[in-house]
Amino acid sequence: MSNLGYLLPRLFICLIFTGSALAAEQKYPPTPPNVKYGDVLALPFRPADALYQYGEDVHQFAKLWLPANADEVSKLVVFIHGGCWLNQFDMAHTYPLATALSQSGYGVWSLEYRRTGDEGGGWPGSFEDIKDGIAYVSSLSGNSLSSAQLVIVGHSAGGHLALLAGNEFPNVRSVIGLAAISDIQTYSMGNNDCETATALFMGGTFSELPSLYRSANPVDVGVHGETTLLHGTADSIVNISQSNLTGAKALVEEGAGHFDWVHPGTSATTLLLKTLEEAFD
């Protein structure tokens, strides 16, 4: 527990999960592409090393995974989970990915936030939480991290928020979107369950709220100078056309589905690790 002392916050209570850093390494054997959500939920994971409350609401917290065999965090992945912006989906399904990233030498700052269905969630409350959660990293007591040691990563609807956050934190090293929703106007025109949730998140349709949509749309507001979009050709939830974003580099994983990016056994996650390595190089 002594290796966590430099991360104790000045203002908020931090809960340290003793013993988790000593847990055995989790193994994630190679897995065929296009995995299902249930496959991800069934994976083992290592509990987070600490929990921080960055705001007063019950949903305004972050969990920290420390890198394996390291006393300090020199490379921090700020992770924003997806789930159609809906409060039916929390960060729990991304614990295996956080575990795998920490085992690869990265600190992982995984953000929970108010979502559609939560008081104050939706646009812009969800994004305000993301900004507060990222900004809170600098308030950790004894923290020696600079913004140049942070990479923001988001999956699906979390990728949408990550792309927007890149504009608010231009000094972070890079932004990586995993099956990210980059054009919410176009996305809202679809009819799958996640596409139809866009209007719930925004508080109305594009035809009703065009200006509000534009203020929340990465294709309209632009992206961080170092932005990479990773997308699979078999994604049925966020179409690969969403990887076409001016100012962003796109990398395509053949046969990968929507949840491959949060399953550590897939080739998609191997591509993510390679992209992170290059981002921190």
LUMKOLLUM-122123 format. One record per residue: x, y, z of N, C-alpha, C in turn; residue in one letter. Coordinates in steps of 0.2 Angstrom, whole numbers, plus 2048, in hexadecimal, padded with zeros to 3 digits. Example, Ala and Ser with C-alpha at 12.3 -4.5 7.8 and 13.67 -1.06 7.14 Angstrom:
<pts>
PT;842;7E4;827;83E;7EA;827;842;7F0;827;a $
PT;840;7F5;823;844;7FB;824;840;800;827;s $
</pts>
This chain:
<pts>
PT;804;7FA;800;800;800;800;804;806;800;m $
PT;80B;806;802;80F;80C;802;810;80F;7FB;s $
PT;810;80B;7F6;811;80E;7EF;80B;812;7ED;n $
PT;806;813;7F1;800;817;7EF;800;81E;7F3;l $
PT;805;81E;7F7;804;824;7FC;805;82B;7F8;g $
PT;809;82B;7F2;80A;831;7EE;804;833;7EB;y $
PT;7FF;82F;7EA;7F9;830;7E7;7F3;832;7EB;l $
PT;7F3;833;7F1;7EE;835;7F6;7EB;83C;7F4;l $
PT;7E5;83D;7F3;7E2;843;7F1;7E2;848;7F7;p $
PT;7E2;84E;7F5;7E2;854;7FB;7DB;855;7FD;r $
PT;7D6;854;7F9;7D0;857;7FB;7CA;851;7FC;l $
PT;7CB;84B;7F9;7C6;846;7F9;7C8;840;7FC;f $
PT;7C4;83C;7FE;7C6;836;801;7C8;831;7FC;i $
PT;7CD;82D;7FD;7CF;828;7F8;7CF;821;7FC;c $
PT;7CC;81C;7F9;7CC;816;7FC;7D1;811;7F9;l $
PT;7D5;80F;7FD;7DB;80A;7FA;7D8;803;7FB;i $
PT;7D9;7FF;7F6;7D7;7F8;7F6;7DD;7F4;7F7;f $
PT;7DE;7F3;7FE;7E4;7EF;800;7E5;7E8;7FD;t $
PT;7EB;7E7;7FB;7EC;7E0;7F8;7EB;7DF;7F1;g $
PT;7E7;7E3;7EE;7E6;7E2;7E6;7EC;7E2;7E2;s $
PT;7F1;7E6;7E4;7F7;7E7;7E0;7FB;7E0;7E1;a $
PT;7FA;7DC;7E5;7FD;7D6;7E6;7FA;7D0;7E3;l $
PT;7F4;7D1;7E0;7F0;7CC;7DC;7F4;7C9;7D7;a $
PT;7F3;7C3;7D5;7F6;7BF;7D0;7F4;7C2;7C9;a $
PT;7F9;7C2;7C4;7F8;7C5;7BE;7F2;7C1;7BA;e $
PT;7EE;7C5;7B7;7E8;7C2;7B3;7EB;7C0;7AC;q $
PT;7E8;7BA;7AA;7EA;7B8;7A3;7E4;7B9;79F;k $
PT;7E5;7BB;799;7E0;7BC;794;7E2;7B9;78D;y $
PT;7E1;7B3;78C;7E3;7AF;786;7E0;7B2;780;p $
PT;7E4;7B1;77A;7E1;7B3;774;7DA;7B1;773;p $
PT;7D6;7B6;770;7CF;7B5;76F;7CD;7B7;768;t $
PT;7C9;7B3;765;7C6;7B5;75E;7C3;7BB;75E;p $
PT;7C2;7BF;759;7BF;7C6;759;7B8;7C6;759;p $
PT;7B5;7CB;75A;7AE;7CD;75A;7AB;7C9;760;n $
PT;7AE;7CB;766;7AB;7C8;76D;7A5;7CC;76E;v $
PT;7A1;7C9;773;79B;7CB;775;79C;7CF;77C;k $
PT;797;7D3;77E;797;7D7;784;798;7D2;78A;y $
PT;794;7CC;78A;794;7C7;78F;79B;7C4;790;g $
PT;79F;7C3;78A;7A5;7C1;78B;7AA;7C5;78F;d $
PT;7A9;7CB;78E;7AD;7D0;792;7AB;7D0;799;v $
PT;7A5;7D0;79B;7A3;7CF;7A2;7A5;7C9;7A5;l $
PT;7A7;7C4;7A2;7A9;7BE;7A5;7B0;7BD;7A6;a $
PT;7B4;7C2;7A4;7BB;7C2;7A5;7BD;7C4;7AC;l $
PT;7C3;7C1;7AE;7C6;7C3;7B5;7C9;7C9;7B5;p $
PT;7CA;7CC;7BA;7CE;7D3;7BB;7D1;7D4;7C2;f $
PT;7D5;7D8;7C2;7D8;7DA;7C9;7D4;7E1;7CB;r $
PT;7D2;7E1;7D1;7CF;7E7;7D4;7D3;7ED;7D4;p $
PT;7D0;7F3;7D3;7D4;7F9;7D3;7D8;7FA;7D9;a $
PT;7DE;7FD;7D9;7E2;7FF;7DF;7DF;804;7E3;d $
PT;7DB;809;7E0;7D8;80E;7E4;7D2;811;7E1;a $
PT;7CE;814;7E5;7C8;818;7E2;7C8;81F;7E5;l $
PT;7C7;824;7E0;7C7;82B;7E2;7C0;82E;7E0;y $
PT;7BE;832;7E4;7B8;836;7E3;7BA;83D;7E1;q $
PT;7B9;83E;7DA;7BB;845;7D7;7B5;84A;7D8;y $
PT;7AF;848;7DA;7AA;84C;7DB;7A5;84A;7E0;g $
PT;7A0;84D;7E1;79B;84C;7E7;796;847;7E5;e $
PT;794;846;7DF;78F;841;7DD;792;83A;7DD;d $
PT;78D;835;7DF;790;82E;7DF;793;82B;7D9;v $
PT;791;82E;7D3;794;82C;7CD;79B;82F;7CB;h $
PT;79D;834;7CF;7A3;838;7CD;7A9;835;7D1;q $
PT;7AB;830;7CE;7B1;82D;7D1;7B6;82A;7CC;f $
PT;7BC;828;7CE;7C0;825;7C9;7C4;81F;7CD;a $
PT;7C5;81A;7C9;7C9;814;7CC;7D0;814;7C9;k $
PT;7D5;813;7CD;7DC;813;7CB;7DF;80C;7CB;l $
PT;7E2;809;7C6;7E6;803;7C5;7ED;806;7C5;w $
PT;7F1;803;7C9;7F8;805;7C9;7FC;800;7C4;l $
PT;801;802;7C0;804;7FE;7BC;808;7F8;7C0;p $
PT;808;7F3;7BD;80B;7ED;7C0;813;7EE;7C1;a $
PT;815;7EC;7C7;81C;7ED;7C9;81F;7F4;7C8;n $
PT;81B;7F9;7CA;81E;800;7CA;81B;803;7D0;a $
PT;820;808;7D2;81F;80C;7D8;81B;812;7D7;d $
PT;81C;814;7D0;819;81B;7CE;816;81A;7C7;e $
PT;811;81E;7C6;80E;81E;7C0;811;823;7BB;v $
PT;814;821;7B6;818;825;7B1;814;826;7AB;s $
PT;80F;821;7A9;80B;821;7A4;804;820;7A6;k $
PT;7FF;825;7A5;7F8;824;7A8;7F3;824;7A2;l $
PT;7EF;81F;7A2;7EA;81E;79D;7E3;821;7A1;v $
PT;7E1;826;79E;7DA;828;7A1;7D5;825;79D;v $
PT;7D1;821;7A0;7CC;81C;79C;7C5;81E;79D;f $
PT;7C1;81F;798;7BA;821;798;7B6;81B;795;i $
PT;7B2;818;799;7AE;812;797;7A8;815;793;h $
PT;7A6;810;78F;7A0;811;78B;799;80E;78E;g $
PT;794;80D;789;78E;80B;78C;788;80F;789;g $
PT;789;812;783;784;816;780;782;81C;785;c $
PT;786;81F;789;785;824;78E;780;822;793;w $
PT;77E;81C;793;778;81A;798;77B;818;79F;l $
PT;777;819;7A4;779;817;7AA;778;810;7AC;n $
PT;775;80C;7A7;775;805;7A8;77B;802;7A7;q $
PT;780;805;7A4;787;803;7A3;78C;807;7A7;f $
PT;790;804;7AC;795;807;7AF;79C;805;7AD;d $
PT;7A1;806;7B1;7A8;805;7AF;7A9;7FD;7B0;m $
PT;7A5;7FA;7B3;7A7;7F3;7B5;7A9;7EE;7B0;a $
PT;7A6;7EF;7AA;7A8;7EB;7A4;7AF;7EC;7A2;h $
PT;7B2;7F2;7A4;7B9;7F3;7A1;7BE;7F2;7A6;t $
PT;7BD;7EE;7AC;7C2;7EC;7B1;7C7;7E8;7AE;y $
PT;7C5;7E3;7AA;7CA;7DE;7A7;7CF;7E2;7A2;p $
PT;7CD;7E7;79F;7D1;7EB;79B;7D6;7EF;79F;l $
PT;7D3;7F2;7A4;7D7;7F6;7A9;7DD;7F2;7AC;a $
PT;7DB;7EC;7AE;7DF;7E7;7B0;7E5;7E5;7AC;t $
PT;7E3;7E4;7A5;7E8;7E3;7A0;7ED;7E9;79F;a $
PT;7EA;7EF;79F;7EE;7F4;79E;7F3;7F6;7A3;l $
PT;7F1;7F4;7A9;7F5;7F5;7AF;7FB;7F0;7AF;s $
PT;7F9;7EA;7AD;7FE;7E5;7AC;803;7E6;7A7;q $
PT;801;7EA;7A2;806;7EC;79D;80A;7F3;79F;s $
PT;809;7F5;7A5;80E;7FA;7A7;80A;801;7A7;g $
PT;804;802;7A6;801;808;7A6;7FD;809;7AD;y $
PT;7FC;80F;7AF;7F7;811;7B4;7F1;812;7B1;g $
PT;7EB;810;7B4;7E5;811;7B1;7E0;815;7B5;v $
PT;7DE;81B;7B3;7DA;81F;7B7;7D3;81F;7B3;w $
PT;7CF;81A;7B6;7C8;819;7B2;7C3;81D;7B6;s $
PT;7BF;821;7B1;7BA;826;7B4;7B3;823;7B4;l $
PT;7B0;824;7B9;7A9;823;7B9;7A6;82A;7B9;e $
PT;7A0;82A;7B6;79D;831;7B5;795;830;7B5;y $
PT;792;836;7B6;78A;836;7B5;788;835;7AE;r $
PT;784;830;7AD;781;82F;7A6;77A;830;7A5;r $
PT;777;82F;7A0;770;830;79E;76C;82B;7A3;t $
PT;768;82E;7A7;764;82B;7AC;766;82D;7B3;g $
PT;76C;830;7B3;76E;832;7BA;76D;83A;7BA;d $
PT;76B;83C;7C0;76A;843;7C1;770;847;7BF;e $
PT;770;84C;7BA;775;84F;7B8;779;84C;7B2;g $
PT;777;846;7B1;77B;842;7AB;778;845;7A4;g $
PT;77B;842;79F;779;844;798;77D;84A;796;g $
PT;77C;84D;791;77F;853;78F;77D;85A;792;w $
PT;781;85E;795;789;85D;795;78B;85A;79C;p $
PT;787;858;7A0;789;856;7A7;78E;850;7A6;g $
PT;78D;84B;7A2;792;846;7A1;799;848;79F;s $
PT;799;84D;79B;7A0;84F;798;7A3;854;79E;f $
PT;79F;857;7A2;7A2;85B;7A7;7A5;857;7AC;e $
PT;7A2;851;7AD;7A5;84C;7B2;7AC;849;7AF;d $
PT;7AC;848;7A9;7B2;845;7A6;7B8;84B;7A7;i $
PT;7B6;851;7A5;7BB;856;7A6;7BD;857;7AD;k $
PT;7B9;856;7B2;7BB;857;7B9;7BF;851;7BB;d $
PT;7BD;84B;7B8;7C1;845;7BA;7C8;845;7B8;g $
PT;7C9;848;7B2;7D0;848;7AF;7D4;84D;7B3;i $
PT;7D1;853;7B4;7D4;859;7B7;7D6;857;7BE;a $
PT;7D2;852;7C1;7D4;850;7C8;7DB;84C;7C9;y $
PT;7DD;84A;7C3;7E4;846;7C3;7E9;84B;7C6;v $
PT;7E9;851;7C4;7EE;856;7C6;7ED;858;7CD;s $
PT;7E8;856;7D1;7E7;858;7D8;7E9;853;7DD;s $
PT;7EB;84D;7DA;7EE;848;7DE;7F4;84A;7E2;l $
PT;7F4;849;7E8;7FA;84B;7EC;800;847;7EA;s $
PT;805;84B;7E9;80C;848;7E8;80C;845;7E0;g $
PT;807;847;7DC;807;844;7D6;80C;848;7D1;n $
PT;811;844;7CE;816;847;7CA;814;846;7C3;s $
PT;80E;844;7C1;80C;843;7BA;80B;84A;7B7;l $
PT;80D;84B;7B1;80C;850;7AD;806;84E;7A7;s $
PT;803;853;7A5;7FE;852;7A0;801;84E;79A;s $
PT;807;84F;798;80A;84B;793;80B;844;794;a $
PT;80A;842;79A;80A;83B;79C;803;837;79C;q $
PT;7FE;83B;79A;7F7;838;79A;7F5;837;792;l $
PT;7F2;831;791;7EE;830;78B;7E7;82F;78D;v $
PT;7E2;832;78A;7DB;831;78B;7D9;82C;786;i $
PT;7D5;827;789;7D3;821;785;7CB;820;786;v $
PT;7C7;820;781;7C0;81F;783;7BD;81A;77E;g $
PT;7B8;816;780;7B5;811;77C;7AE;813;77B;h $
PT;7AC;812;774;7A5;813;772;7A3;81A;774;s $
PT;79D;81B;778;79B;821;77A;7A0;825;77F;a $
PT;7A4;821;782;7AA;823;786;7AF;826;781;g $
PT;7B0;823;77B;7B4;826;776;7B2;82D;774;g $
PT;7AB;82E;773;7A9;834;771;7AB;83A;777;h $
PT;7AA;838;77D;7AC;83C;782;7B4;83E;782;l $
PT;7B7;838;781;7BF;839;781;7C1;83E;77B;a $
PT;7BE;83D;775;7BF;842;770;7BE;849;772;l $
PT;7B9;84A;775;7B7;851;777;7BC;853;77C;l $
PT;7BE;84F;781;7C3;850;786;7C9;852;784;a $
PT;7CB;850;77E;7D2;851;77B;7D2;859;77A;g $
PT;7CD;85C;778;7CD;863;777;7CE;867;77D;n $
PT;7CB;864;783;7CC;868;789;7D3;867;78C;e $
PT;7D6;862;78A;7DD;860;78D;7E2;85F;788;f $
PT;7E3;865;784;7E8;864;77E;7EF;862;780;p $
PT;7F1;862;786;7F8;860;788;7F9;859;789;n $
PT;7F3;855;789;7F4;84E;78A;7F8;84B;784;v $
PT;7FA;845;785;7FF;843;780;7FB;841;77A;r $
PT;7F5;83D;77B;7F1;83C;775;7EA;83A;777;s $
PT;7E5;838;773;7DF;836;774;7DE;830;76F;v $
PT;7DB;82B;772;7DA;825;76E;7D2;823;76F;i $
PT;7CF;822;76A;7C8;820;76A;7C7;819;767;g $
PT;7C4;815;76B;7C2;80E;76A;7BB;80D;768;l $
PT;7BA;80C;761;7B3;80C;75F;7AF;812;761;a $
PT;7B3;818;760;7B0;81E;763;7AA;821;75F;a $
PT;7A5;824;762;7A0;827;75E;7A3;82E;75D;i $
PT;7A5;830;757;7A8;836;755;7A3;83B;752;s $
PT;79D;839;750;798;83D;74D;791;83C;750;d $
PT;790;83F;755;789;83D;758;783;83F;754;i $
PT;784;844;750;77E;846;74C;77C;840;747;q $
PT;781;83D;744;780;838;73F;77E;832;743;t $
PT;782;831;749;780;82B;74D;779;82B;74F;y $
PT;776;830;751;770;831;754;76A;82F;74E;s $
PT;76C;82F;748;768;82D;743;766;826;742;m $
PT;76B;822;745;76A;81A;745;764;818;74A;g $
PT;763;811;749;75E;80E;74D;760;809;752;n $
PT;766;807;753;768;802;758;767;805;75F;n $
PT;767;801;764;766;804;76B;76A;809;76D;d $
PT;771;809;76B;775;80E;76D;774;815;769;c $
PT;773;814;763;772;81A;75E;76C;81E;761;e $
PT;766;81A;763;760;81E;765;761;821;76C;t $
PT;766;81E;76F;768;821;776;76B;828;775;a $
PT;76D;82A;76F;770;831;76F;76C;836;770;t $
PT;765;836;76E;761;83B;770;75F;83C;777;a $
PT;75F;836;77B;75F;836;782;764;83A;785;l $
PT;76A;838;783;770;83C;785;770;843;784;f $
PT;76E;845;77E;76E;84C;77C;768;850;77F;m $
PT;763;84C;781;75D;850;783;758;851;77D;g $
PT;759;84E;777;755;850;772;758;84D;76B;g $
PT;755;84E;766;758;84C;75F;75C;852;75C;t $
PT;75F;850;757;764;855;754;75F;85A;751;f $
PT;759;859;74E;755;85E;74B;752;862;750;s $
PT;752;860;756;74F;864;75C;755;869;75F;e $
PT;75B;866;75F;760;869;762;767;869;75E;l $
PT;767;86C;758;76C;86C;754;773;86F;757;p $
PT;772;875;75A;778;879;75D;77B;875;762;s $
PT;777;871;767;779;86E;76C;77D;867;76A;l $
PT;77A;864;764;77E;85E;762;785;861;75F;y $
PT;785;866;75C;78B;869;759;791;86A;75E;r $
PT;78E;86C;764;793;86E;769;796;868;76D;s $
PT;792;862;76B;794;85C;76E;797;857;769;a $
PT;798;859;763;79A;855;75E;7A2;856;75C;n $
PT;7A6;850;75D;7AD;851;75B;7AE;853;754;p $
PT;7AA;851;74F;7AB;853;748;7AA;85A;747;v $
PT;7A6;85E;74C;7A5;865;74B;7AA;869;74F;d $
PT;7AC;866;755;7B0;86A;75A;7B8;869;759;v $
PT;7B9;863;755;7C0;862;754;7C3;85D;759;g $
PT;7C9;85B;758;7CC;856;75C;7D3;858;75E;v $
PT;7D6;854;763;7DD;855;766;7E2;854;760;h $
PT;7E7;857;760;7EC;856;75A;7EF;84F;759;g $
PT;7EF;84B;75F;7F1;844;75E;7EB;840;760;e $
PT;7E7;83E;75B;7E1;83A;75D;7E1;834;758;t $
PT;7E0;82E;75B;7E0;828;757;7D9;825;758;t $
PT;7D6;823;753;7CF;81F;754;7D1;818;752;l $
PT;7CF;813;756;7D0;80C;755;7C9;809;754;l $
PT;7C8;805;74E;7C1;803;74D;7C1;7FC;74A;h $
PT;7BC;7F8;74B;7BC;7F1;748;7B7;7F1;742;g $
PT;7B8;7ED;73D;7B4;7EC;738;7AD;7E9;739;t $
PT;7AD;7E5;73F;7A7;7E1;740;7A3;7E5;746;a $
PT;7A4;7EB;747;7A0;7EF;74C;799;7F0;74A;d $
PT;794;7ED;74D;78D;7EE;74C;78A;7F4;750;s $
PT;78E;7F6;755;78B;7FB;759;78D;802;758;i $
PT;793;803;756;796;80A;753;799;808;74D;v $
PT;796;80A;747;798;808;741;79F;80B;73F;n $
PT;7A3;808;73B;7AA;80A;73A;7AA;810;737;i $
PT;7A5;813;734;7A5;819;731;7A6;81F;736;s $
PT;7A5;81D;73C;7A7;822;742;7AE;823;743;q $
PT;7B2;81F;73F;7B9;820;740;7BC;825;73B;s $
PT;7B8;828;737;7BA;82D;732;7B9;834;735;n $
PT;7BE;837;738;7BE;83D;73C;7C4;841;73A;l $
PT;7C3;847;737;7C8;84C;735;7CD;84D;73B;t $
PT;7D3;84C;73A;7D8;84E;73F;7DA;848;743;g $
PT;7D7;842;742;7D8;83C;746;7DB;837;741;a $
PT;7DF;833;744;7E2;82D;740;7DE;827;742;k $
PT;7DC;823;73D;7D8;81D;73E;7DB;817;73C;a $
PT;7DB;812;741;7DE;80B;740;7D8;806;741;l $
PT;7D8;802;73C;7D2;7FD;73B;7D5;7F6;73D;v $
PT;7D1;7F3;741;7D2;7EC;743;7CD;7E7;73F;e $
PT;7CF;7E3;73B;7CB;7DF;737;7C7;7DA;73B;e $
PT;7C1;7D9;73B;7BD;7D4;73E;7BB;7D6;745;g $
PT;7BE;7DC;748;7BD;7DD;74F;7B6;7E0;750;a $
PT;7B2;7DE;755;7AC;7E1;757;7AC;7E6;75C;g $
PT;7A7;7E8;75F;7A6;7EE;763;7AA;7ED;76A;h $
PT;7A9;7E7;76D;7AC;7E6;773;7B3;7E3;773;f $
PT;7B6;7E2;76D;7BD;7DF;76D;7C2;7E4;770;d $
PT;7C0;7EA;770;7C5;7EF;773;7C5;7EF;77B;w $
PT;7C0;7EC;77E;7C1;7EB;785;7C2;7E4;787;v $
PT;7C4;7E0;783;7C5;7D9;784;7CD;7D8;783;h $
PT;7D0;7D7;789;7D8;7D7;788;7DA;7D1;784;p $
PT;7D6;7CC;782;7D9;7C6;77E;7D8;7C7;777;g $
PT;7D6;7CD;774;7D5;7CD;76D;7DA;7D1;76A;t $
PT;7DB;7D0;763;7E0;7D4;75F;7DF;7DB;75F;s $
PT;7D8;7DD;760;7D7;7E4;761;7DA;7E8;767;a $
PT;7DB;7E4;76C;7DE;7E7;772;7E5;7E7;771;t $
PT;7E8;7E2;76E;7EF;7E2;76C;7F1;7E9;768;t $
PT;7EC;7EA;763;7ED;7F1;75F;7ED;7F7;764;l $
PT;7E8;7F6;769;7E8;7FC;76E;7EF;7FD;772;l $
PT;7F1;7F7;774;7F8;7F7;778;7FD;7FA;773;l $
PT;7FD;7F8;76D;802;7FB;768;802;802;767;k $
PT;7FB;805;767;7FA;80C;766;7FC;810;76C;t $
PT;7FB;80D;772;7FD;810;778;804;811;779;l $
PT;808;80B;777;80F;80B;777;812;811;773;e $
PT;80F;812;76D;811;817;768;80F;81E;76B;e $
PT;80A;81E;76E;807;825;771;80C;827;777;a $
PT;80F;822;77B;813;824;780;81B;824;77E;f $
PT;81C;822;778;823;822;776;826;829;775;d $
</pts>
